[in-house]
Amino acid sequence: MAQTDTGKVWFITGASRGFGALIARGALERGDRVVATARNPQTVIERLGDHPNLLAVKLDVTNEADAVEAARQAVARFSRIDVLVNNAGYGLLGAVEESSDSEVKAVFNTNVFGLLAVTRAVLPQMRAQRSGHLINISSIGGYSAYQGWGVYGATKFAVEGLSEALSRELAPLGVYSTVVEPGFFRTDFLNDDSLVSTKLHIADYAETVGAMRDFAAGANHQQPGDPAKLAQAILTLADSPTPPVRLPLGTDTIARIEEKNRHVEAELKAWRELAISTDLA
């Protein structure tokens, strides 16, 4: 039976742990309704409890039929979807050359094509409402590349581009799109169940990618970001009447963005004359 209570209705992917679970819990605690999805919905119940405002739904984001059915169940239960949080994803650590075809396709299937499948499933409802907010979880690696994270970063660069285009396409329809760029937060992202390392290791990359592997191992559960504060930031973002296209989170993210912007400005200045020389006379 459909419910028409006041408050936002959230649809969150990857909601059994990490950011997704924390955002879902925060939304429930303030009285919102939450459609929390995971490959095994029982893991959502075990994490969040059996709450009257919670609908735990099976969703493998790489299965478009799952996405369509999850969106159908969400609307049947709560009548609307106000906020979509595309959170499901995982990391791939390795040099671009070390990344096999199957490893690349697998991470793109989840991080990009899965996000697209869920977005396509939810947008018809938001368009019909003439309201809604897409929140796509990216990474600072989607704004500025790092050695060892080239393929993973490429998935997040794709999410950035899709989110920016969606913000333009959906603006006349009353729907917003924001891409969130977290830095290093103290979650389980660097654990083996969230991070895949390429099977191939090439010795020539020891100084760059090898060093990054060592850093990732040492940084696990030592990251500076507070996941609970990120979850609260997402709630604040969802409440904004004029949300941004991009929301960086973490002082490390801000520093990296400023560093890249300075580098881009310097290169543009150095190569401006050649750049403008290519116009038709």
N, C-alpha and C positions, 0 to 999 in steps of 0.2 A: 504494500500500500504506500502511495506517495505521501511524503511529509512536506509541509509547507511552512515550517517554523521560520522565525527570523534568524538572522546570522548567516555567515558565509557557508557555502558548500565547497569543500576542497576535494580535489582528485589528485592523489600523490602516488607517483610510481617509486618503486624501491623503498617501500615504507616499513619494512620489517626491522631495519637497523639504520645506524648512521644518521645523516641529516634528515632523511625521510621520516624515520620514527620520531625524531625530536620535533620536527615541524608538526607532524600529526598529533603528538601529545599536547603540544602547546595550543593548537587549534581547538582540540577537545576540551582542554582545561578552561578555555575562555567561553565555551558554549557553542562553538561552531560545530558543523557536521562534517565528517571526514569519510571519504572513500579512499581507503588505504589499500594499495595493491602490492602483490608480491607473487612470485611463482608458486609459493605455497601459502595460501592465506592464513593457515593455522599459525604460522610464525608471527603474523601480525597480531593475532589474538593473544598469543603468548607474551608478546612484547608490550602491548597496549591495554590488554584486558578486554573483557566483554562489556563494551560501553553502548548505551542505547543510541548514541549519535555516531557510532562507528559502523561502517560497512566494509568488511574485509573481502576483497575480491581477488580471484586468481587472475594474474596477468603476467605472461611472458611477453615483454615488449617486442620481441622479434617475431611474434605471431600476430598478424594484423587482425585475424578473427577474434583473438583474445581481447584486443584493444576495443574493437567494436562492441563486443558483448559486455565488457566492463563498463563502457560509457552508457550502454543501454540500462544496465542494472543501476548505475548511479542515478540516472534521471528517473527511473521507475521508483526508486526509494526516496529521493530527496527533491525531485521535480526540476532541479536546475544544477548547473555546475558554474561556480563563480571563479574559482582559482584552480588552474592546472599547474602542478609542480612536476616538471619532467626532471626527475632526480636519478632514476635508474642508470647505472653505468659502471664501468670498471676501467682500470688502468693497464697499459702495456708499457713495460720498461725495456728499452733496448735501442740500439742504433737503428736508423732507418734501413740500412743495408742488412742488418741482422734480422729484420722483421720478415717472416715468411708470408707468402700469399694468404695462407689460411689464418694466420694470426692477425693480419691486417683486416681481412674480411670479417672476422669474428668481432673485433672491437668496433668496427664501423657499423656492423649489423645492430649492435646494442646501442651504442652511444649516439648514432646519427639516424639510421633507418628505423630503429625502435622509437626514438623520439618523434620522428615524422609520423609513424603509424599511430601513435597515441594522439598526437596533435590533430591529425586528420579525423580521428574518431570523435574527439571532443569539440572541435570547432563548429560543426553544424549546430550544436546546442547553443553555444555562445553567440553565434550569428543570429539565431532565432530570438534569443533574449535581447540582442543588441547591447550586451554587456559581458564582461569577463576579463580575466587577466591570465596570460600565459607567463609562467616563470620557469625559465630554462636554466638549469644548473650547469654552468660551464666550469672554468678554472682560470687562474692567472695564466696557465699554459695555453689557453685559447686566445690570449692577447699578445703574449710574448713567448717565443719558443725557447725551450731548454734542450741541451744535449741529453740524449737518452729518452726523451719524451716526445720525439718527433711525430710518431704515428698517433699516439694518444692526443698530443696537442693538435694534430690535424683534425681529429674528430671534434675537438672543442672549437677550433677555428671555424669549422663548418656550422656548429651550433651558434656561434656568434653571428655569422653571416645570415643564417636562417632567421634568427631572432630579430635582427635589424630590418630585414625585408618584411617580416611579419608585422613589425611595428608600423610600417608604412601602409601595408595592405589592409590592415585591420582598423586603423585609426578612424576612418569614416563610419565604421560599424559599431563603434563604442567599445571595442575590445583592445586591450593593451598587451604589449609583449615586452618583457624584460629579460635580459640575460644576466645572470648573477655570476660573478667571478671571484670565488673564494681563493685565498692563498693556502698556506699550509695549516690545516686545522687538526686538532688532536682526536681524530677518528681512527677507525680500523682500515683506512684506505690503503695503507702500506702493508697490511697483512696479506697473507697468501690467498685468502678468499676474495680479496678485492683488487689485487694487483698481480698481473701475470708478467713474468719475465720471459723474454724471447729464449727459445731453446738454443739458438746459435749465439755464441760469443766470439767475436773476432779480436785477436790480440792487438791489432793496430788501433783499436778504440779504447785501450786500457786507460789512457790519460784523460779521456773525456767521458765516455759512457761508463767505463769501469769505475771511475771516481764517483759518478752519479749513483751507481749501484751501491757503493759503499756508503755514500751519504744517505740514501734512502733507508738502508738497513739501520744506520745509527740514529736517524731522525724519527723512526717509528715510535709513536706515543710520546714524542718530545716536541711536537709541533707547537708553535706559539698561539694558534687560534683556539678559541673556546667554542665548541660546537653548540652549546646551549645558547650562547649569545648570538650565534649565526641564526639559529631557529627563531629567536625573538626578532632578529632583524628582518627575516622573511615575513613574519606576521605584520611588522610595521610597514614593510613594502606593500603587502597586499591591501592594507588599509589606506594607502595614499590615493588621493583623488587624481594626482598627476604623476604617476610612477615614471622613473627614468627608463631609457632604453638599456642602459648598462648600470649595474650596481657592483662595484668592487668591494670586497669585504676582507679586512685585515690590513695591518700596516705594511706587511711584506708585499701585498698586492699593490698598494698605492705606490710604494717605492719602485717596484718593478715597472709599473705603468709610466711613472714619471721618467724613469731611466730610458725606457724605449722611446717615449715621445721626444726626449732630447736628442736621441740618436737619429730618429727619423727627420727631425728638423735640421740637424747638422748635415745629413746626407742630401736632403732636398736643397739646402743652400749650396752645397759643394757641386751638385750636378744640375742645378737649375738651368744654366745656359744651354747645356746639351738637351735637356728635357724640352725646353720651349722651342728649340731649333727644328723640331720635327713637324710643326704645323705647316699646312700649305701656305705658300707665300702669297 
